[in-house]
Every structure is written in structure tokens, then in C-alpha cells.
Amino acid sequence: MAEAIEVFTLGGARASGLDDVTGSLTPGRSADFVVLDRDPFRTADLAATRVLETWFAGRRVFRR
């Protein structure tokens, strides 16, 4: 799970050459992230995980 999350976050930013501005929650970088209804590291039913909020550039752009 940790490897998959890294590939789709920091790995994607690195591949795009944008890892200096996005890809991880670090001060000074774009705050792009989702809020899930459960901890993906502690669920047996990952497919049932729902996105509650999506944030882009530090602003909420979706809320369930």
C-alpha cells in the first residue's frame, strides 16, 4: 500500500518534473490531497473506500 501511494503521488510528480511543487504534503508545495472515509492501510475492503473530500491547491473542490 505504501509503495502504491508513493507511486501515484510523489512518483507521479517526479515523472512530470513537478516534484519541487507537488507530490507530497510539504510547506510551500501545492496542497493536493483527498480525505477518505477509512484508513487504507487498515481495511480489508479497499474497494469500498470512499472519497469524502478532494483538495486542490489548498482549496476544497469536492465534498461528499
N, C-alpha and C positions, 0 to 999 in steps of 0.2 A: 504494500500500500504506500509506504513512504517513497519508494522509488517511482511509482506511478504518478504520485502527486508532484514530485520534483520534475519529472519529465514534462508534465503538462503546465508547469508554472515557470520555474527558473530555467529549465531546459528549453522551453519554447522561446523565452525571452532571449536566451543566449543564441539560439539558432537564428533569430531575427535580428541580432545585433542590437537588441534593446535592453540588455541586462543591466545597463547603467541607469535606466529609468523605470523599469518594471520587472516583475517576476518574483519579487519577494516583498514582504511587508517590512520595509526598512525606512527610517526617516529620510525624507527628501525624494522618495520614489512615488510613483503613481499608486494610489491605494485601490487596486482592483481585486475584489475577492467575493466569495459567496458565503452566506450563512446557511448551514444545513440543519435539518431537524434532528440529527443524531451524529454521534462521533463515528466517522467511517472506519476508524481503527478498532472499534469495539462492537461492531454489528455483524451478525451472521447473514443479514439480508441487505447487502449493499444496494441491490437494485431497487429496493423500496425507499431509499433515501430521497428526501425531497429538498429542493432549494427553497428557503424561506425568504431570502433577500439576495440581491446582486448589487454590488457596489462597483462603480467605475470612476476613476479619477477622484476618489474620496467622496462621491455623492451616491446616494441610493438611487438606483434606476429601476428596481423591481422590488415589490413586496407582495408576498402571498397573503 
